[in-house]
Amino acid sequence: MPVSDEPAAFSIRPYDERMTSKDRYSRSERSALCNLLTELGPDAPTLCEGWTTRDLAAHLVIRESRPDAGIGLVVPAFSSWTRKVQDQAATKSWPDLVSEVRHGPPKWSPAAIPAVDDAMNTIEYFVHHEDVRRAQPAWGVRQLDPSFSADLWSRIPTFGKLLTRSSPVGIVVAPTDGPAAGTDVRLCDGKSSVRLSGPVGELVLALFGRITRGVDMMGSDDDIAAFIAYPR
């Protein structure tokens, strides 16, 4: 997995302190991402292949407000419709587009219910926040609050098994922080396995195929290459 060794010189605006209460990390990550989008503008790169920050913001808007288009995110047959709707959303002015992301799901959406928002968006917004941060020069790893690491870890059994269902190798994760630090948890089986050890936040990003730092991958060279390459 690609790793940058550049010094951490890139900074972001601090979280809105009103949004950092326990179990609402979906909201604090949303707020921090929107602050960063505002800071960088619509044409900054992201880790999402082929997407600028404008494309990513449009994706987040239609994901929450256009269920007719959202199906194309998981069903390839509808992907062209999703792309059309996303492209339309991307034509909005940058301030309006970021405002829609910041405002969150419409009132009629199940995601407007805090518990549903947490389930749907905590990992989604953490990963996309990092997609923007880590596409900028000299990014640095954030030191996550212990309660945030615990929150992310609580979601790994569900999200991890979904993400690894098509993995060609078995995957074991071994967190070095959070409530399960020092343990091994198998997410999927295979004839051979890769063991990932590191901070919970970095493990989440590795499972999503993102750039990480501080994750040790143990296994054969072929198995590690297969883990890195398989489509999420």
C-alpha positions as CSV (number, residue, x, y, z in Angstrom):
1,M,0.0,0.0,0.0
2,P,1.5,3.4,-1.0
3,V,3.0,5.3,1.9
4,S,4.3,8.9,1.9
5,D,7.2,9.8,4.2
6,E,6.9,13.5,3.7
7,P,6.8,15.6,7.0
8,A,3.4,16.5,8.2
9,A,3.0,20.1,7.2
10,F,-0.7,20.2,6.1
11,S,-3.2,21.3,8.7
12,I,-6.9,21.6,8.9
13,R,-9.3,23.8,10.8
14,P,-10.3,22.4,14.2
15,Y,-13.6,20.6,14.7
16,D,-16.6,22.4,15.7
17,E,-16.6,21.6,19.4
18,R,-20.3,21.4,19.5
19,M,-20.2,18.4,17.2
20,T,-17.8,16.2,19.2
21,S,-20.0,14.6,21.7
22,K,-19.8,10.8,22.2
23,D,-21.4,8.7,19.5
24,R,-21.8,11.7,17.1
25,Y,-18.6,11.3,15.2
26,S,-20.6,11.2,12.0
27,R,-21.3,14.8,12.6
28,S,-17.9,15.9,13.7
29,E,-16.3,14.3,10.6
30,R,-18.9,15.9,8.4
31,S,-18.2,19.3,9.9
32,A,-14.4,18.9,9.6
33,L,-14.7,17.7,6.0
34,C,-16.8,20.7,5.1
35,N,-14.3,23.1,6.7
36,L,-11.6,21.5,4.7
37,L,-13.6,21.6,1.4
38,T,-14.2,25.3,2.0
39,E,-10.5,25.8,2.6
40,L,-9.3,23.9,-0.4
41,G,-11.9,24.9,-3.0
42,P,-13.7,22.8,-5.7
43,D,-10.7,21.7,-7.8
44,A,-8.4,20.1,-5.2
45,P,-7.4,16.4,-5.6
46,T,-8.8,13.5,-3.6
47,L,-7.8,9.9,-3.2
48,C,-11.0,8.9,-5.0
49,E,-9.7,8.1,-8.5
50,G,-10.7,10.7,-11.0
51,W,-12.5,12.8,-8.5
52,T,-11.8,16.4,-7.4
53,T,-13.3,17.8,-4.2
54,R,-16.3,19.0,-6.3
55,D,-16.9,15.4,-7.5
56,L,-16.7,14.1,-3.9
57,A,-19.0,16.7,-2.5
58,A,-21.6,16.0,-5.3
59,H,-21.3,12.3,-4.4
60,L,-22.0,12.9,-0.8
61,V,-25.0,15.1,-1.7
62,I,-26.8,12.6,-4.0
63,R,-26.0,9.7,-1.6
64,E,-28.2,11.3,1.0
65,S,-30.8,13.2,-1.0
66,R,-31.3,11.1,-4.2
67,P,-32.1,7.5,-3.3
68,D,-33.0,6.9,-7.0
69,A,-29.4,7.6,-7.9
70,G,-27.8,6.1,-4.8
71,I,-28.6,2.6,-6.0
72,G,-26.0,3.0,-8.7
73,L,-23.3,3.1,-6.0
74,V,-23.9,-0.6,-5.3
75,V,-25.6,-1.9,-8.5
76,P,-23.4,-1.4,-11.6
77,A,-26.3,-1.6,-14.0
78,F,-27.5,1.8,-12.6
79,S,-24.1,3.5,-12.5
80,S,-24.7,5.6,-15.6
81,W,-27.8,7.2,-14.0
82,T,-25.9,7.8,-10.8
83,R,-23.1,9.5,-12.8
84,K,-25.6,11.7,-14.6
85,V,-27.3,12.8,-11.3
86,Q,-23.9,13.4,-9.7
87,D,-22.7,15.5,-12.6
88,Q,-25.9,17.6,-12.3
89,A,-25.3,18.1,-8.6
90,A,-21.7,19.1,-9.3
91,T,-22.8,22.1,-11.4
92,K,-24.1,23.9,-8.3
93,S,-22.0,26.8,-6.9
94,W,-19.3,25.6,-4.6
95,P,-20.7,27.3,-1.5
96,D,-24.1,25.8,-2.1
97,L,-22.7,22.4,-2.7
98,V,-20.6,22.4,0.5
99,S,-23.6,23.8,2.4
100,E,-25.7,20.9,1.3
101,V,-23.1,18.4,2.5
102,R,-22.8,20.3,5.8
103,H,-26.6,20.4,6.3
104,G,-26.8,16.7,6.0
105,P,-29.7,14.4,5.0
106,P,-33.1,15.9,4.3
107,K,-35.7,15.6,7.1
108,W,-37.6,12.8,5.2
109,S,-34.5,10.6,5.0
110,P,-34.0,7.8,7.6
111,A,-30.4,9.2,7.9
112,A,-31.9,12.3,9.6
113,I,-32.4,10.0,12.6
114,P,-29.2,10.4,14.7
115,A,-28.7,6.6,15.2
116,V,-29.1,5.9,11.5
117,D,-26.8,8.8,10.7
118,D,-24.2,7.3,13.0
119,A,-24.5,3.9,11.4
120,M,-24.4,5.1,7.8
121,N,-22.0,8.0,8.0
122,T,-19.4,7.6,10.8
123,I,-17.0,5.5,8.6
124,E,-18.2,7.1,5.4
125,Y,-17.2,10.6,6.5
126,F,-14.1,9.5,8.3
127,V,-12.8,7.8,5.1
128,H,-13.8,10.7,2.8
129,H,-12.4,13.3,5.2
130,E,-9.1,11.4,4.9
131,D,-9.5,11.0,1.1
132,V,-9.2,14.8,0.9
133,R,-6.6,15.3,3.7
134,R,-4.3,12.6,2.3
135,A,-4.4,13.8,-1.2
136,Q,-2.8,17.1,-0.1
137,P,1.0,17.6,0.2
138,A,2.7,16.4,3.4
139,W,-0.3,15.1,5.2
140,G,0.0,13.8,8.7
141,V,-1.9,11.1,10.6
142,R,-4.4,12.5,13.1
143,Q,-4.2,11.3,16.6
144,L,-7.8,10.1,17.1
145,D,-9.5,10.6,20.5
146,P,-9.7,7.2,22.2
147,S,-13.5,7.3,22.2
148,F,-13.4,7.8,18.4
149,S,-11.1,4.8,18.0
150,A,-13.5,2.8,20.1
151,D,-16.4,4.0,18.0
152,L,-14.7,3.1,14.7
153,W,-13.6,-0.3,16.1
154,S,-17.2,-1.1,17.1
155,R,-18.1,-0.8,13.4
156,I,-15.3,-3.0,12.0
157,P,-17.1,-6.3,12.4
158,T,-20.0,-5.2,10.1
159,F,-18.1,-3.0,7.7
160,G,-15.0,-5.1,7.6
161,K,-16.9,-8.3,6.6
162,L,-18.7,-6.4,3.9
163,L,-15.5,-4.9,2.6
164,T,-13.6,-8.2,2.6
165,R,-16.3,-10.4,1.1
166,S,-14.5,-10.4,-2.3
167,S,-11.0,-10.6,-0.8
168,P,-8.8,-13.3,-2.5
169,V,-7.0,-13.9,0.8
170,G,-8.0,-14.2,4.4
171,I,-7.7,-11.0,6.5
172,V,-6.9,-10.6,10.2
173,V,-6.8,-7.2,11.9
174,A,-4.8,-6.6,15.0
175,P,-5.5,-3.1,16.5
176,T,-2.7,-1.4,18.5
177,D,-5.2,1.0,20.2
178,G,-8.8,1.0,21.2
179,P,-10.7,-1.5,23.3
180,A,-9.4,-4.5,21.3
181,A,-5.7,-3.5,21.4
182,G,-3.5,-6.6,21.5
183,T,-6.0,-9.0,20.0
184,D,-6.4,-10.5,16.6
185,V,-9.8,-10.5,14.8
186,R,-10.4,-12.5,11.6
187,L,-12.6,-10.7,9.1
188,C,-12.6,-13.3,6.4
189,D,-11.1,-16.7,5.7
190,G,-8.9,-17.8,2.9
191,K,-6.3,-20.5,2.0
192,S,-3.7,-18.0,3.2
193,S,-4.0,-14.8,5.1
194,V,-2.7,-11.3,5.6
195,R,-2.4,-9.8,9.1
196,L,-2.8,-6.1,9.4
197,S,-1.6,-4.5,12.6
198,G,-1.8,-0.8,13.5
199,P,-4.1,2.0,14.9
200,V,-7.8,1.5,14.4
201,G,-8.2,4.5,12.1
202,E,-5.4,3.3,9.9
203,L,-6.9,-0.2,9.8
204,V,-10.2,1.2,8.6
205,L,-8.5,3.1,5.8
206,A,-6.4,0.0,4.8
207,L,-9.6,-2.1,4.6
208,F,-11.0,0.6,2.2
209,G,-7.9,0.4,0.1
210,R,-6.6,3.9,1.1
211,I,-3.1,5.2,1.8
212,T,-2.1,4.5,5.4
213,R,0.8,5.0,7.8
214,G,1.8,2.8,10.6
215,V,0.0,-0.4,9.4
216,D,2.2,-3.5,9.4
217,M,1.2,-6.0,6.8
218,M,2.3,-9.6,7.4
219,G,2.0,-12.4,4.9
220,S,3.6,-13.5,1.7
221,D,4.4,-10.8,-0.9
222,D,1.8,-12.3,-3.3
223,D,-0.9,-12.3,-0.6
224,I,-0.1,-8.7,0.4
225,A,-0.2,-7.6,-3.2
226,A,-3.6,-9.4,-3.7
227,F,-5.0,-7.7,-0.6
228,I,-3.9,-4.3,-1.9
229,A,-5.2,-4.8,-5.4
230,Y,-8.6,-6.4,-4.9
231,P,-11.5,-4.0,-5.7
232,R,-13.5,-2.6,-2.8
